[in-house]
């Protein structure tokens, strides 16, 4: 029996233990289980204060684990993330994680997994709108599953997009249309309340990975794209609460597909090239899957160093 001590993981330890390729593999298994009815996800809830501070909480269960992510945000003072992992059979607390990078990595991995299922198997032209914290792992995750021949980035700040382009070896452009024009894959990673993708610049068979908005009154994708595209989401129930891209466009939910269902059915490349949107709002199932991997990796390292631990 393993020791009762609750493990703690810092941001640096999370980063070291969770390469993007591994995170994508974790999510592939978790979403397949979700599509088979073998995992649960509880949508995010928010407690909003008059000070501008917000407390967010979300939970999920998968395999031998369940857990919750709790984080606070204040538009003037930043965000603070914590994830707690528990044993599903006993309820015993197992680990606590500093979860800023955990969230960044698993969000990128979700888009990488979606791209691996939905993007054509060819070197890709990519456009990305947004150049912040989350945008970096979006590009890295896409490059983990496909070769990219060209990546163009646009954001409102010329300085930020030039810095992003230099760090990620891509091309900074001066408009969203220039980023999207002719792109096989378009990524949106912004805080915008209003659509940032110019519909006229989007190819008829592009894949859009939309991950920046997760509130009912915010959207990155214009309704004319939503209404004509194939829509795939991370979790339909949570998107019905948070996906402003879909809600404000009046999407028909019976036509929306989930990533888990595609994987459970043994997703294969679409024989008909068509405009597709993958909408990610970020779900706790992803946090449980990657946190469980980090925890098991740490336990394995402990027992390898001291075999007597496995007999306690």
C-alpha positions as CSV (number, residue, x, y, z in Angstrom):
1,X,0.0,0.0,0.0
2,X,1.4,3.4,-1.0
3,X,2.0,6.1,1.7
4,X,-0.7,8.5,2.7
5,X,1.3,11.6,2.1
6,X,-0.3,14.1,-0.2
7,X,2.1,15.0,-3.0
8,X,2.5,18.6,-4.1
9,X,3.7,19.7,-7.5
10,X,5.0,23.1,-8.4
11,X,4.6,24.8,-11.8
12,X,8.2,23.8,-12.7
13,X,7.6,20.2,-11.8
14,X,4.4,20.1,-13.9
15,X,6.2,21.5,-16.9
16,X,9.0,19.0,-16.5
17,X,6.7,16.0,-16.2
18,X,4.2,16.9,-18.9
19,X,5.5,17.3,-22.5
20,X,2.8,18.2,-25.0
21,X,3.0,14.9,-26.8
22,X,2.4,13.0,-23.6
23,X,-0.5,15.3,-22.7
24,X,-2.1,14.6,-26.1
25,X,-1.9,10.9,-25.5
26,X,-3.4,11.4,-22.0
27,X,-6.3,13.3,-23.5
28,X,-6.9,10.8,-26.3
29,X,-7.5,8.1,-23.7
30,X,-9.6,10.3,-21.5
31,X,-11.8,11.6,-24.2
32,X,-12.3,8.1,-25.6
33,X,-13.5,7.0,-22.1
34,X,-15.7,10.1,-22.0
35,X,-17.3,9.1,-25.3
36,X,-17.9,5.6,-24.0
37,X,-19.6,6.8,-20.8
38,X,-16.7,5.8,-18.6
39,X,-15.8,9.3,-17.4
40,X,-17.7,12.3,-16.0
41,X,-17.3,16.0,-16.4
42,X,-18.9,18.7,-14.3
43,X,-19.1,22.0,-16.0
44,X,-17.4,25.1,-14.6
45,X,-19.2,27.3,-12.0
46,X,-18.3,30.9,-11.3
47,X,-18.8,33.0,-8.1
48,X,-18.6,36.7,-9.2
49,X,-17.8,39.4,-6.6
50,X,-18.5,43.1,-6.8
51,X,-14.7,43.6,-6.5
52,X,-14.2,42.1,-9.9
53,X,-12.8,38.9,-8.4
54,X,-14.2,35.6,-9.6
55,X,-13.9,32.1,-8.2
56,X,-14.1,29.4,-10.8
57,X,-14.5,25.7,-10.0
58,X,-14.9,22.5,-12.1
59,X,-14.6,18.8,-11.5
60,X,-14.3,15.5,-13.4
61,X,-13.7,11.8,-12.9
62,X,-11.6,9.4,-15.1
63,X,-10.2,5.9,-14.6
64,X,-9.0,5.6,-11.0
65,X,-9.1,9.3,-10.2
66,X,-11.3,12.3,-9.8
67,X,-10.5,15.9,-9.1
68,X,-11.3,19.5,-9.0
69,X,-9.7,22.7,-10.3
70,X,-10.3,25.9,-8.4
71,X,-8.9,29.2,-9.5
72,X,-9.4,32.9,-8.8
73,X,-9.2,35.7,-11.3
74,X,-9.2,39.5,-11.0
75,X,-8.8,41.5,-14.2
76,X,-6.4,43.9,-12.4
77,X,-4.5,41.4,-10.4
78,X,-4.2,38.2,-12.4
79,X,-5.2,34.5,-12.0
80,X,-4.2,31.8,-9.5
81,X,-4.8,28.1,-10.3
82,X,-4.9,25.0,-8.0
83,X,-5.8,21.4,-8.9
84,X,-6.6,18.7,-6.4
85,X,-6.5,15.0,-7.3
86,X,-8.3,12.2,-5.4
87,X,-8.5,8.4,-5.4
88,X,-11.8,7.5,-7.0
89,X,-12.2,4.2,-5.0
90,X,-11.6,5.7,-1.5
91,X,-11.9,9.4,-1.8
92,X,-8.4,9.8,-0.4
93,X,-6.6,13.0,-1.4
94,X,-3.6,12.2,-3.5
95,X,-2.0,15.4,-4.8
96,X,-2.2,19.2,-5.1
97,X,-0.9,21.0,-8.1
98,X,0.0,24.5,-9.0
99,X,-2.1,24.5,-12.1
100,X,-1.3,27.5,-14.3
101,X,1.0,25.5,-16.7
102,X,-1.2,22.4,-16.2
103,X,-4.1,24.4,-17.7
104,X,-1.9,25.8,-20.5
105,X,-0.5,22.5,-21.5
106,X,-3.8,20.6,-21.4
107,X,-5.6,23.3,-23.4
108,X,-3.0,23.1,-26.1
109,X,-3.1,19.3,-26.0
110,X,-6.9,19.4,-26.6
111,X,-6.4,21.4,-29.7
112,X,-3.6,19.2,-30.8
113,X,-5.8,16.1,-30.3
114,X,-8.6,17.7,-32.3
115,X,-6.2,18.6,-35.1
116,X,-4.9,15.1,-35.2
117,X,-8.4,13.8,-35.8
118,X,-9.8,16.6,-38.0
119,X,-6.9,18.2,-39.9
120,X,-5.7,16.8,-43.3
121,X,-2.6,14.6,-43.2
122,X,-0.4,17.0,-45.0
123,X,2.0,19.8,-44.3
124,X,-0.2,22.7,-43.1
125,X,-0.4,26.4,-43.6
126,X,-1.5,27.9,-40.3
127,X,-2.8,31.2,-39.1
128,X,-3.1,32.2,-35.5
129,X,-4.9,35.1,-34.0
130,X,-3.6,35.9,-30.5
131,X,0.0,35.9,-29.2
132,X,-0.3,35.4,-25.5
133,X,0.3,32.7,-23.0
134,X,-2.1,30.1,-24.4
135,X,-1.2,30.8,-28.0
136,X,2.3,29.3,-27.6
137,X,1.1,25.9,-26.6
138,X,-1.5,25.9,-29.3
139,X,1.2,26.1,-32.0
140,X,3.5,23.6,-30.2
141,X,0.6,21.1,-29.9
142,X,-0.3,21.5,-33.6
143,X,3.4,20.9,-34.5
144,X,3.4,17.8,-32.3
145,X,0.8,16.1,-34.6
146,X,1.4,17.7,-38.0
147,X,4.2,19.3,-40.0
148,X,3.7,23.0,-40.6
149,X,5.1,24.7,-43.6
150,X,4.1,28.2,-42.7
151,X,2.6,29.9,-39.6
152,X,1.3,33.5,-39.7
153,X,0.4,35.3,-36.4
154,X,-1.7,38.4,-35.9
155,X,-2.5,40.2,-32.7
156,X,-3.4,43.8,-32.0
157,X,0.0,44.5,-30.4
158,X,2.7,44.7,-33.1
159,X,5.4,44.2,-30.5
160,X,3.7,41.1,-29.1
161,X,3.2,39.5,-32.5
162,X,6.8,40.2,-33.6
163,X,8.1,38.7,-30.4
164,X,5.9,35.7,-30.8
165,X,7.0,35.2,-34.4
166,X,10.7,35.4,-33.3
167,X,10.2,32.9,-30.5
168,X,8.1,30.4,-32.4
169,X,9.8,30.7,-35.8
170,X,6.8,32.0,-37.7
171,X,5.7,35.1,-39.6
172,X,4.1,38.2,-38.0
173,X,1.4,39.8,-40.2
174,X,-0.5,43.1,-39.9
175,X,-4.2,41.8,-40.0
176,X,-6.4,38.9,-39.1
177,X,-7.2,38.5,-42.7
178,X,-3.6,38.1,-43.6
179,X,-3.2,35.4,-41.0
180,X,-6.3,33.5,-42.1
181,X,-6.0,33.8,-45.9
182,X,-5.4,30.4,-47.4
183,X,-4.7,28.7,-44.1
184,X,-5.5,25.0,-43.6
185,X,-5.8,25.5,-39.9
186,X,-6.8,28.7,-38.1
187,X,-6.3,29.1,-34.3
188,X,-8.0,31.7,-32.2
189,X,-6.5,32.4,-28.7
190,X,-7.8,35.8,-27.7
191,X,-9.7,37.5,-24.9
192,X,-12.0,39.2,-27.5
193,X,-15.7,39.7,-26.9
194,X,-16.4,40.1,-30.6
195,X,-15.5,37.9,-33.6
196,X,-11.9,38.1,-34.6
197,X,-11.9,35.8,-37.7
198,X,-12.9,37.6,-40.9
199,X,-15.3,35.1,-42.6
200,X,-14.3,36.2,-46.1
201,X,-10.7,35.2,-45.5
202,X,-11.4,31.6,-44.4
203,X,-11.0,28.8,-46.9
204,X,-14.1,26.6,-47.5
205,X,-12.3,23.5,-46.1
206,X,-10.3,25.1,-43.2
207,X,-10.2,23.8,-39.7
208,X,-10.7,26.4,-37.0
209,X,-9.4,25.7,-33.5
210,X,-11.3,28.1,-31.3
211,X,-10.2,28.2,-27.6
212,X,-10.1,31.7,-26.4
213,X,-13.7,32.4,-25.3
214,X,-15.4,30.4,-22.6
215,X,-18.2,32.7,-21.6
216,X,-21.7,32.9,-23.0
217,X,-21.4,36.6,-24.1
218,X,-18.0,36.2,-25.8
219,X,-17.1,34.8,-29.2
220,X,-14.2,34.7,-31.6
221,X,-15.9,33.1,-34.6
222,X,-18.6,35.0,-36.6
223,X,-22.0,33.5,-36.9
224,X,-21.8,33.0,-40.6
225,X,-19.0,30.6,-40.1
226,X,-20.7,28.7,-37.2
227,X,-23.9,28.3,-39.2
228,X,-22.2,26.6,-42.2
229,X,-19.4,24.7,-40.5
230,X,-19.2,21.2,-39.0
231,X,-19.0,21.8,-35.2
232,X,-17.0,19.6,-32.9
233,X,-16.7,20.5,-29.2
234,X,-14.9,19.2,-26.1
235,X,-18.1,18.8,-24.0
236,X,-21.6,19.6,-25.3
237,X,-23.1,20.2,-21.8
238,X,-20.4,22.7,-20.8
239,X,-20.5,24.4,-24.2
240,X,-24.3,24.9,-23.8
241,X,-23.4,27.1,-20.9
242,X,-20.1,28.8,-22.0
243,X,-19.6,28.6,-25.7
244,X,-20.7,32.1,-26.8
245,X,-19.5,31.3,-30.4
246,X,-22.3,28.7,-30.6
247,X,-24.9,30.3,-28.3
248,X,-24.8,33.7,-30.0
249,X,-25.0,32.1,-33.4
250,X,-28.1,30.1,-32.5
251,X,-26.4,26.8,-33.3
252,X,-28.6,23.6,-33.6
253,X,-27.1,21.5,-30.8
254,X,-28.4,18.2,-32.2
255,X,-26.0,18.7,-35.1
256,X,-23.0,19.4,-32.8
257,X,-20.5,16.5,-32.3
258,X,-18.2,15.9,-29.3
259,X,-14.6,14.9,-29.4
260,X,-15.3,12.0,-27.1
261,X,-17.9,10.6,-29.4
262,X,-15.6,10.8,-32.4
263,X,-12.9,8.9,-30.5
264,X,-15.3,6.3,-29.1
265,X,-16.5,5.6,-32.6
266,X,-12.9,5.2,-33.9
267,X,-12.6,8.6,-35.6
268,X,-11.3,8.4,-39.2
269,X,-10.4,11.3,-41.5
270,X,-13.5,12.9,-43.0
271,X,-13.9,11.8,-46.6
272,X,-15.5,15.1,-47.5
273,X,-13.2,18.2,-47.0
274,X,-15.4,20.8,-45.3
275,X,-15.2,23.8,-43.1
276,X,-14.9,22.6,-39.5
277,X,-14.8,24.4,-36.1
278,X,-13.4,22.7,-33.0
279,X,-14.6,24.7,-30.0
280,X,-12.8,24.2,-26.8
281,X,-14.0,25.8,-23.5
282,X,-11.6,23.8,-21.4
283,X,-13.0,21.0,-19.2
284,X,-11.9,19.4,-15.9
285,X,-11.6,16.0,-17.6
286,X,-8.5,17.2,-19.2
287,X,-7.0,18.4,-15.9
288,X,-7.8,15.0,-14.2
289,X,-6.2,13.1,-17.1
290,X,-2.9,15.0,-17.1
291,X,-2.7,15.3,-13.3
292,X,-3.2,11.6,-13.0
293,X,-0.3,11.0,-15.4
294,X,2.0,13.3,-13.4
295,X,1.0,11.7,-10.1
296,X,1.6,8.1,-11.4
297,X,4.9,9.1,-12.8
298,X,6.0,10.6,-9.4
299,X,4.8,7.5,-7.5
300,X,6.7,5.2,-9.9
301,X,9.8,7.3,-9.3
302,X,9.4,7.0,-5.6
303,X,8.8,3.3,-5.5
304,X,11.8,2.8,-7.9
305,X,14.0,4.7,-5.5
306,X,12.6,2.9,-2.4
307,X,10.9,-0.5,-3.3
308,X,9.7,-0.8,0.3
309,X,7.1,1.9,-0.3
310,X,5.1,-0.4,-2.6
311,X,4.7,-2.9,0.2
312,X,3.4,-0.5,2.8
